Amino acid sequence: MKIAVFGATGTIGQRIVNEALSRGHEVIAISRDPSRIQKREHLEARQGELMDVASITAAVQGADAVVSSFGPTKPEDTTLYGPIGKNLVAGVTGAGVSRLLFVGGAGSLEIAPGKLLFDTAEFPAAWRPLAVAHKDTLDYLRSSVSHLDWSYLSPAAFIEPGIRTGHFRIGGDELVVDEKGESRISTEDFAVALIDELETPHQIQKRFTVAY
């Protein structure tokens, strides 16, 4: 499979690229600055701009699937996230790619019926606008995108670099917690779950989540 990855130089994007390559897939790593992408076998670096639909279409030409692991690094960059979902849908549609997988946020996961994680007192207020923007993208996919095989993968409440165990639990719209009430996943195992879904789809036109 040839997988195009936006945000390939980010913390999660790098793990997705590594996991895909380790399984024998070809990867198109897309970045504003392709020179930042290390040359590797079966890896092609391309320039792409998520705020430009034509740029997206050009960047994903020839891909079998597209992954968006873009994420603002600062709360004030939330405004950048809003249009990206629609741009990606338009861009991949224009390129004739039917499989699109978003790396989403955890804030819109339910912790109780009708209560979302980003509505709790513990959720950082500065990051709430970004969490809402993630939810808006998910709502848009659910309400308006029936022509693509999209999936939306939310991480656990806490995701950070760690080890690849290959062992985790898959959930739907509810936050997955362990016996201590904690919700965690390593970026490495998050990437495993994502590539698993691309190889063997179970979550077409659905949101799912992953945690230990």
JOJO-V356424 format. One record per residue. RES is the residue in three letters. SS is DSSP state (A for helix, B for strand, O for the rest). NEAR is the number of other ideal C-beta (glycine too) atoms within 12 Angstrom. Layout:
{{RES	SS	NEAR} {RES	SS	NEAR}}
This chain:
{{MET	O	28} {LYS	B	28} {ILE	B	43} {ALA	B	46} {VAL	B	49} {PHE	B	45} {GLY	O	36} {ALA	O	43} {THR	O	28} {GLY	O	30} {THR	A	26} {ILE	A	39} {GLY	A	33} {GLN	A	29} {ARG	A	37} {ILE	A	47} {VAL	A	41} {ASN	A	31} {GLU	A	34} {ALA	A	39} {LEU	A	28} {SER	A	21} {ARG	O	23} {GLY	O	15} {HIS	O	31} {GLU	B	23} {VAL	B	42} {ILE	B	39} {ALA	B	43} {ILE	B	44} {SER	B	32} {ARG	O	25} {ASP	O	15} {PRO	A	21} {SER	A	13} {ARG	A	18} {ILE	O	27} {GLN	O	18} {LYS	O	12} {ARG	O	18} {GLU	O	12} {HIS	O	21} {LEU	B	28} {GLU	B	30} {ALA	B	26} {ARG	B	31} {GLN	B	24} {GLY	O	41} {GLU	O	26} {LEU	O	37} {MET	O	23} {ASP	O	20} {VAL	A	25} {ALA	A	18} {SER	A	26} {ILE	A	38} {THR	A	29} {ALA	A	22} {ALA	A	37} {VAL	O	43} {GLN	O	24} {GLY	O	22} {ALA	O	37} {ASP	O	28} {ALA	B	38} {VAL	B	49} {VAL	B	48} {SER	B	45} {SER	O	41} {PHE	O	41} {GLY	O	34} {PRO	O	24} {THR	O	17} {LYS	O	14} {PRO	A	20} {GLU	A	13} {ASP	A	18} {THR	A	26} {THR	A	16} {LEU	A	24} {TYR	A	38} {GLY	A	22} {PRO	O	24} {ILE	A	39} {GLY	A	40} {LYS	A	27} {ASN	A	33} {LEU	A	46} {VAL	A	33} {ALA	A	28} {GLY	A	36} {VAL	A	41} {THR	A	25} {GLY	A	22} {ALA	O	31} {GLY	O	17} {VAL	O	33} {SER	O	24} {ARG	B	33} {LEU	B	44} {LEU	B	48} {PHE	B	48} {VAL	B	45} {GLY	O	45} {GLY	O	41} {ALA	O	43} {GLY	O	37} {SER	O	34} {LEU	O	38} {GLU	B	25} {ILE	B	27} {ALA	B	14} {PRO	O	8} {GLY	O	9} {LYS	B	18} {LEU	B	27} {LEU	A	35} {PHE	A	31} {ASP	A	20} {THR	O	20} {ALA	O	11} {GLU	O	16} {PHE	O	25} {PRO	O	17} {ALA	A	16} {ALA	A	15} {TRP	A	27} {ARG	A	24} {PRO	A	26} {LEU	A	34} {ALA	A	33} {VAL	A	26} {ALA	A	31} {HIS	A	39} {LYS	A	33} {ASP	A	28} {THR	A	39} {LEU	A	36} {ASP	A	19} {TYR	A	28} {LEU	A	32} {ARG	A	23} {SER	A	13} {SER	A	18} {VAL	O	27} {SER	O	15} {HIS	O	17} {LEU	O	31} {ASP	B	27} {TRP	B	39} {SER	B	40} {TYR	B	42} {LEU	B	45} {SER	B	44} {PRO	O	44} {ALA	O	36} {ALA	O	36} {PHE	B	23} {ILE	B	35} {GLU	B	18} {PRO	O	19} {GLY	O	21} {ILE	O	16} {ARG	O	21} {THR	O	18} {GLY	O	19} {HIS	O	16} {PHE	O	32} {ARG	B	23} {ILE	B	29} {GLY	B	29} {GLY	O	21} {ASP	O	27} {GLU	B	27} {LEU	O	35} {VAL	O	32} {VAL	O	25} {ASP	O	17} {GLU	O	9} {LYS	O	9} {GLY	O	13} {GLU	O	15} {SER	O	30} {ARG	B	28} {ILE	B	41} {SER	B	29} {THR	A	33} {GLU	A	31} {ASP	A	34} {PHE	A	46} {ALA	A	46} {VAL	A	31} {ALA	A	43} {LEU	A	47} {ILE	A	37} {ASP	A	26} {GLU	A	37} {LEU	A	36} {GLU	A	21} {THR	O	15} {PRO	O	23} {HIS	O	17} {GLN	O	30} {ILE	O	23} {GLN	O	25} {LYS	B	25} {ARG	B	35} {PHE	B	36} {THR	B	43} {VAL	B	44} {ALA	B	34} {TYR	O	30}}
